[in-house]
Amino acid sequence: MSEDVIFRKMTVKDIDEVYEIEKLSFTLPWTKESFYYEMLHNENAYYVVAETEKGIVGYCGMWLIIDESHVTNIAILPDQRGKKLGERLMRAAIEIAKAHGAVLMTLEARVSNHVAQNLYRKLGFQNGGIRKRYYTDNLEDAIVMWVNFNE
């Protein structure tokens, strides 16, 4: 059995731990200042953290705008991957989005990130198009994915 995980709303106190996960997960990580902005100034931002007895092991950020949710970022600590935490975190984010009135959720994934795309498809997301040269580190395309909770 996997260890207990609590999914809760991120606070400013969590930024240092979340930023460490961000740096370990992405070639172009968000700055710590970006997370402060999201927490303190972006009224549409909602971030969920996955926490175990080891501390925060993952997070998912989204913007909740009217009846849509846009996933901005999601990451799991590298040594915690492969334990279905990403799926559980996305399911928690989906439930929060629905509770806030979202009927649609969208996100972008690297076209090469088949693991993420497979997870999103498992959760009902469908391909919605390509954003050419979306990622500025290597100009890789992003696949846009959508799910409609009412279908």
C-alpha positions in Angstrom: 0.0 0.0 0.0 1.3 3.5 -0.8 2.0 5.9 2.0 -0.7 8.3 3.1 -1.0 11.4 0.9 -2.9 14.5 1.8 -4.0 16.8 -1.0 -4.5 20.4 0.2 -4.5 24.0 -1.0 -1.0 25.4 -1.3 -0.1 28.3 0.9 2.8 30.9 0.7 4.6 28.8 3.3 4.8 25.9 0.8 6.6 27.9 -1.9 10.2 26.9 -1.0 9.3 23.2 -1.2 7.3 23.6 -4.4 10.1 25.6 -6.0 12.5 22.8 -5.3 10.2 20.3 -7.1 9.8 22.8 -9.9 13.6 23.1 -10.4 14.1 19.3 -10.3 11.3 18.8 -12.8 11.6 21.3 -15.6 14.4 22.6 -17.9 12.8 26.1 -17.7 11.5 26.2 -14.1 9.2 29.0 -12.9 10.9 31.5 -10.6 10.1 31.6 -6.9 8.7 35.1 -7.6 6.2 33.5 -10.0 4.9 31.3 -7.3 4.6 34.3 -4.9 2.7 36.2 -7.6 0.3 33.2 -8.1 -0.3 32.9 -4.3 -0.6 36.6 -3.5 -1.9 38.4 -6.6 -3.6 36.0 -9.1 -7.2 35.7 -7.9 -7.8 32.9 -10.5 -4.9 30.7 -9.3 -5.5 27.6 -7.2 -2.6 25.3 -6.3 -2.9 21.9 -4.8 0.0 20.2 -3.0 0.4 16.5 -2.4 2.0 16.0 1.1 3.3 12.9 2.9 5.2 12.5 6.1 8.3 13.4 4.0 6.8 16.8 3.1 5.4 18.1 -0.2 6.0 15.5 -2.9 4.1 17.2 -5.7 1.9 20.1 -6.7 -0.6 21.1 -9.4 -1.4 24.7 -10.3 -4.4 25.8 -12.2 -6.3 28.9 -13.1 -10.1 28.8 -12.5 -11.8 31.3 -14.9 -15.6 31.3 -15.1 -16.4 27.7 -16.1 -12.9 26.6 -17.2 -9.8 25.4 -15.5 -6.3 25.8 -17.1 -3.6 23.6 -15.6 -0.5 25.7 -15.5 1.9 23.2 -14.1 2.1 19.8 -12.4 5.1 18.0 -11.0 6.1 15.2 -8.7 9.5 14.9 -7.0 11.7 12.7 -9.2 12.2 10.0 -6.5 8.4 9.8 -5.9 7.4 9.2 -9.5 6.0 5.9 -10.6 3.8 5.6 -7.5 0.6 6.9 -9.2 0.9 10.2 -7.3 0.6 12.3 -10.5 -2.7 10.6 -11.3 -4.0 11.0 -7.7 -2.9 14.7 -7.8 -4.6 15.3 -11.2 -7.8 13.6 -9.9 -7.7 15.9 -6.8 -7.3 19.0 -9.1 -10.2 17.9 -11.3 -12.4 17.5 -8.3 -11.4 21.0 -7.0 -12.0 22.5 -10.5 -15.5 20.9 -10.6 -16.3 22.1 -7.1 -15.5 25.7 -8.3 -17.9 25.4 -11.3 -15.5 24.3 -14.0 -17.0 22.2 -16.8 -13.8 22.2 -19.0 -10.2 21.7 -18.2 -7.3 22.3 -20.5 -3.5 21.9 -20.4 -0.5 21.7 -22.6 2.0 18.9 -22.7 5.2 18.4 -24.7 4.6 16.4 -27.8 7.4 14.1 -26.6 6.0 13.6 -23.1 4.0 10.4 -23.8 3.8 9.4 -20.2 1.9 12.6 -19.3 -0.3 12.4 -22.4 -1.3 8.8 -21.5 -2.2 9.9 -18.0 -4.3 12.8 -19.3 -6.1 10.5 -21.8 -6.8 8.0 -19.0 -8.5 10.9 -17.2 -10.6 11.7 -20.2 -8.6 14.4 -21.9 -8.6 14.6 -25.7 -6.3 16.2 -28.2 -7.3 19.7 -29.0 -4.5 20.9 -31.3 -0.8 21.8 -31.4 0.9 25.0 -30.2 4.0 25.3 -32.5 7.3 26.0 -30.8 5.6 26.5 -27.5 8.5 25.5 -25.2 11.3 28.1 -25.4 14.1 25.9 -24.2 14.1 23.7 -27.3 11.2 25.1 -29.4 9.3 21.8 -29.0 5.6 21.8 -29.9 2.9 21.4 -27.2 -0.1 19.3 -27.6 -3.2 21.1 -26.2 -5.6 18.7 -24.4 -9.1 19.3 -23.1 -11.7 17.4 -21.1 -15.4 18.4 -20.8 -16.7 17.2 -17.5 -20.3 17.1 -18.8 -19.6 14.6 -21.6 
